[in-house]
Amino acid sequence: MADAQKLILKTILSLPSPVLRAMAGGGVVYRGGRTLDPRFQYLAHAGARLPPVAGLSPEDVRAGSARGLAAVAGPVEPGVGLEAVSIEAPQGPIRARLYRPDDQDPAAPLLVYAHFGGGVVGDLETCHAFCSILARIVRCPVLSVDYRLAPEHRFPAGLDDVTAAYLWARDNAERYGAPAGVAAIGGDSMGGNFAAVIAQEMKRRGEPQPALQLLIYPAVDVASETASMDVYADSYPLSRALMEWFMAHYMGPDANPADPRLSPNKAKSLTGLAPAVVITAGFDPLVDQGEAYAKRLKAAGVATTYRCHDGLAHGFVAFTGAIPAADAACREVAALVRAAYDARAG
């Protein structure tokens, strides 16, 4: 049944843009100087019929998210092998999945990746295709981390897991054909939050910086209001209401939203951090904070590449099987990571 639904959706989304817009209520969605991709417009129109998230449990949202993402997910890239990994950590074993390209570059650092989901939803399937795209185009091993989720495990449990996975990967990179003693860190949305925080944490500890920090539509400031939180408040798949629901479950009652481990943009200084590739989506309540963090990194002297995919929405890395523009954007992101690796080597 799931395969049939995926085929039906793919057929619908292959229709011409004017037809899709007509099916989604007609007209072009133009907001904040940006035009929404018609396929995202169709999905947003369909998503508007779903029940409000405020009345749902984390289990309900996880199940619904998994079903929805399975319908839009792309295939794993050819020439990329998969391996289940178990990481021993003080807080217990952490599940992970390793992606290794057949033509791996032995000089390319291993990249640790954390999926999106507000710290509440998501697993190793969430960014499965995208991790394979990264592995194939960057020609490096990619380690996707299945970190603990809230509210069963509130902040900083998920961050602790990804930090432990990063340190483990850094210390074990050589066994996977990557340079010894170094790793890159990346993620999207909450995973981007973790990546930014880990770069800052290495600085606080006086440890070497990651080879790179890849921050895709990162949640870097849960303590402040920005214009995009209003302009794109009702966007799909991340709305302002959903973001608030995530944070209500992710943060414990004693958590301070301005803590740099929750809001890395609140750190006083960003000097000395790893080179960064920062990516945002136009139709996203978080677009302003991602751009602001990229500007701060550049102002602090950090080598930073910034791109905004204006017509796409939050979470686009998971839509490679349904939205051609999302697939193209993911390949561009991977190419930017490869370029940053090349610049580092040069």
N, C-alpha and C positions, 0 to 999 in steps of 0.2 A: 504493500500500500504506500509506504514512504517513497519508494522509487517512482511509483506512478504519480504521486503528488509532485515530486521534484520535476518529472518530465513535463507535467502540465504547466507548472510555474515557469519552467524554462521556455516553453513554447509561447506562453503569454508575454514574457519579457523580451522575446525576440521580435515582437510586433513593432511596427514603425512608431517613432516617438509621438507623432500627433494622435495615433490611435491609443497609445498608453495614457497620454494626458487626458484624452476624452474619457477613458475608462476610469480615470482617477478624479473625475469631477470637472475636467475641462480646464484649459488655460495653463499658462506657464507659472510655476511657483518661483517668484522673484522676491528675494528678501535680503536686506542688508547689502545690496549691491551684487548679489549672487543669484544664479539661476540653478535650481535643483535638477540633477539628472532625472530624466523622465522615468527611469526604472525605479530609482529610489522614491520618486513621487508616487508611483503605483503601489509600492510596498507600504509607504506611509499611509496611503488612503485605505489599504486593506487593514493595516495595523490599528487604525483609529476605531475599528469595530471590536477590538479586544477589551476585556474588562479593565478598569483602572487598577494600576499596580498597588495602590494603597490598601486594597482589600485582599491582597494575595499574600500567601506565605512564601518564604524563601524557597521551599521545596517546589511550590507551584511555579514560581518564576524560573527556577532552574530547569524544570521539565519543559516549560514552554519555550525557553530560550534554546534548549538543545534541539527541540523539534524544528523550530524556525531556522536555526543555523544549518541544520542538516539539509534543508531544502535549498539553500543558496550556496552551499560549500562547493569549492572546486576540487578537482582531483589532485592527488599527490604528484609532484613533478617526476617525470621519468629520470632515471639515473640517480635517484636519491634513495639510499638505504635507511631503514629504520631499526632502532634497537631500544628495547626497554631498559631503563636504568633505575637502580635504587640507590639513593644517596643517604648514607648514614649521617645523622645530625643529632645534636644534643636533645632536640625536641622530638626525636623519633625519625624513622625512615621517611624519605621524601620520594615520591614517584616522579619520574621524568622520562622523556623520550628524546633520543638522540637521532638527528638527521645528518647523514654523511653523504656528500656527493661523490660519484664515481671518480670525478676528475679533481678531487680536493687539492687545493693549493697548500703545500706544507708550511708556507709562510703566513697563512691567514689565521688569525686568532679564533679560537672557539667563541661562539656567541651564545650567551645564556638569555633565554627569552621568557617573559611572563605575560600571560594572556590577559585580555580585558574581562570586565564583569563586575566592576564596582567593589571588588573584594568579597562579593557574595555569591556570584554565579561563575560558571566556566570550569573547564577541565582541559585535558590534553587534546580533545577534539576541537576546541574552540578556534584555535588558529592553526590547525593541522596543515592545511594546504599552504598557508602563507609561510610557515616555517620551512616547508620544502622549497618554496620559491627562494627564500633567503639562502638556504644551503646551496642550491644549484647555481644561482647567479653570483653570490659572493664567493662561492667555492670554499666554504668553511663548514666545520661541524656546527650544528645548532642544537642546543639543549633546551627543550621546552619543559617548564617546571609546573607540576601539579601541586600548587601550594594550598595550605589550609584556608578554608572559607569561613566568613562570618555569617550569622551571629554565633554559630557553634564555637568559632575561634576568632574572636575580635582582634582588632589592631592591638599589638603589632605582629600577630601570629603569621599572617601571610607574608609580611615584609621579612620577618625572621627566616622563614623558609627560603625565600628567594635569595636572601643574603647568604645563607648557609650553602645553597646550591651554587651561587656565584663563587664563593671561596673554594668549594670543593672542585668546581670545574677549573678554576685557575690553577689549583695544585695538581690536578690530574689531566690537564689538557694534552700532555705529551702522549698518553696512552691512546688518544684518538687521532694521532697524527698531526696535532696542532703545536705551535710553539709552546715550550714549557714556561710555566710561571706567569702566564698572562691570559686574560679572557676579556671579552667585551660583554656589555650588559644592555639589554633592550626590552621593550615591551610596549603595549598599547593600552591607553586609558589608565586603569589602575596599575597595570603592568608598567606603563610609562612612569607613573608615580614611583613605583618601586625602583626602577632603573635610575631615576634622578636622585632619589634618596640614597641609594647604594653608592653612587659616585661621591656624594657629599659625605657619607659615612666613612668611606675609605680615607678621605681627606682628614676627617676628625680623628681617625685612628692613626694617622701618619703612615698609612700603607700606600703602596703604589696605586695609581689610578687605573681604572679599566682601559683597555685599548680604545674603546669607543663607548659612547652612550647613545642608544637609539631610542628616541622618545616620540611615539606616534600618538597623536591627539592626547597628550598626557594630562592627567588630572594633577596639577601642580599647586593648586591653591583652593582648598575647600573652606577657607576662612573669609574670602572676599567676594564681593559682587562685581561683575563685569557687565558691559552692555550686551554681550552675546548671550548671557544668561536670560535676558529678556527677549532679545530679537529672535532667538531660536528656542524659546522656552518650550514650545510644543513640537519640537522636531522628533523625527523617527530615525533610529531606534532609541536614542537617548534624549529624553525630555528633562526639563527641570524637575518635574515631580519624581521621575525615576532616579535622578541623581540624588535628590533629597532622601528618597527611600533607601538607596544604597548606603548613604552616609549614616542614616539612623541605625542601620544594622551593623555597619562596619566599625563605627567608633563606639567605644564603651562610654558609660556615663561620666567618667572622669577624664576622658580624652580632651585635649585642647586643640581645636582646629588649627590654631596658629603654630603649633609645634612643627618645626621644619621636617620632621619625619612623617607628618601628615600633609603638610603644605610646603614642599621644598622651595617654592618661590619666596617663602618667608625667611629663608637663610640670609644672614646679613651680607655675606660675601660669596660670590661664585668663582672667585679667582682660583686658578690651579686645578680646575676640574678637567675631566677627559674631553677630547674632541667630541662634538655632538652633531647628530643628524636629528632635526626636529621637524616633524610632519604634523600638519593639522588638516581637518576637514572643514569645509566652509559652513555646512549646515549642522552646526554642533554648538551646544551651549558652552563648550570648553575652548572654542577656537581662540578667544581673546587671551586666555591665560597661557595657552601653548605658545602663541606668538610673543607674548610679553616675556616668557621665560627665555625664548630664543634671543630676544633683544638684550636681555640681561646677561646672558652667556657671552654674546658678542662684545658687549660693553666691558665685560670682565677680562677680555683678551682670550677667551676660549674659541678655538677654531670651530665655527658653527655653520652648518648648512641648514637653511630653513625653506620649506615648501608648504604651500597651502593648496589643497585640491578643492577649489571653490565649489564645484558642483556635487561633491560627494558628502556623505553624512558620516557621523561617528560610527565606528565599528566596521568601516569598509574593508578591512583586511580579511574579514570572514565571508565576504560576498563575491569571491572570485569566480564562482561557478554560475552566477546569475547576472552580474553587472559588468560588462566589458570594461567600462571606465575604471571600476574598482580593481579589476585584474591588471590593467595597464598601470594604474597607480602603484600597485604592490611591486610590480617589476621595476618601476622607476625608483621606488624606495630602496629595493635591493641593489640597484645600480649605484645609488648614492652611497650606500654602505661600502660597496666595493671600491668606489672612488676614494672614500675616506681611508680605507685600508691601504690603498695604493699611496696616498699622500703620506700616511704614517710611515710606510716602508721607505718612501723616498727621502 
